[in-house]
């Protein structure tokens, strides 16, 4: 009997635990380690920040659902990883032994890299549901005395979608409240151009997103390095294509929401040889650690190089479907390892993104996420808004049912050419096998 420990109970961790249980017989033990007992559907956090959702609407108390699937759960949190001993030390001092470790922790939010940054400083966040709830409390106070707003992404950020979403959702909410005319809005981003999204653009994402910002009277500054936050203003360096500062200025803002750069969480980044300098887990093509053969990793915590150099540092995003494809590869490779066969499964890393804009939305598909791509397109329409709402309900239902790839999802996505695992390369007729 093997004991598989999954570290992190977000989208990647919950999916991993459920898929491992479905893919392995009941003689193998599975333990999921989280921070507290609630799963939060992170893509809905921008709605929470404007009061369109409450935190409880997008959260699931996971332990009862995991128990039904014979998955152990512990919400104590991890203090240290000891991969040389095949152990995890929890924050209460207990030590868990494992045969395989799957790291799906998500990121540490690097607010400390810019003075005044973050919920403890002069900006707000939608990166966690707790942060989004605090942003909603601050937004209610803002509505009593509206003023300039700044939304954007900090140097080193890799998750640009929520910044665009929040800017558009905020615009829509203010228009509904008849307050939009009292709120100048700025979008400040480390991307070299609007719609880059850490991906070098997806289809006509530049033209589409510039048009959406323009229609909403949201001014933008791209290729920007935010250097500090203070009450009433954000310090910004605007760079040229060579990376030289061409303008430094203070952008007025009484309410700011900026996506931070990410690093690995402390327990993971502290392990020698496991991570790159930013604390992201170094993996091979099969999601396996380069340093420890029985350690796998998926999600935001894995090391992926930037798609291309940019004057202001940007990272490559890890979208929900991409994370699920990583998980499917991990489960297949652990099964192979238990059977004594080589790990062969490789995730497709396809990017499928639905970005809500309040009263419309934008959909982006990049197959695979990192160019060159087989498929790349972007579309804007009201259907995306409704699709995002439906996806929220659908994913929360998956987290309760434990069925991480319902049959209709499997075949609908396959019909669109979106698959979780790479198919073995075809061998031309007459070539040696």
Secondary structure, DSSP 8 states (H G I E B T S, - for coil): --EEEEE--SHHHHHHHHHHHHHS-TTSEEEEE-SSSEEE-GGGHHHHHTTSS-GGGGEEE-HHHHHHTT-EEE-S-EEEEEGGGTEEEETTS-EEE-SEEEE----EE-GGGSBT-STTTT-B--SSHHHHHHHHHHHHHHHHS---EEEEE-TT----HHHHHHHHHHHHHHHHTT-GGG--EEEE-SSSSTT-TTTT--TTHHHHHHHHHHHTTEEEE-SEEEEEEETEEEEEEEE-TTS-EEEEEEEEESEEEEE--EE--HHHHTSTTTB-TTS-B-B-TTSBBSS-TTEEE-STTB----SS--SS-------HHHHHHHHHHHHHHHHHHHTT------B---EEEEEE-SSSEEEEEEESSSSS-SEEEEEE-HHHHHHHHHHHHHHHHHHHH--SS-HHHHHHHHHTT--SB-------TTS--
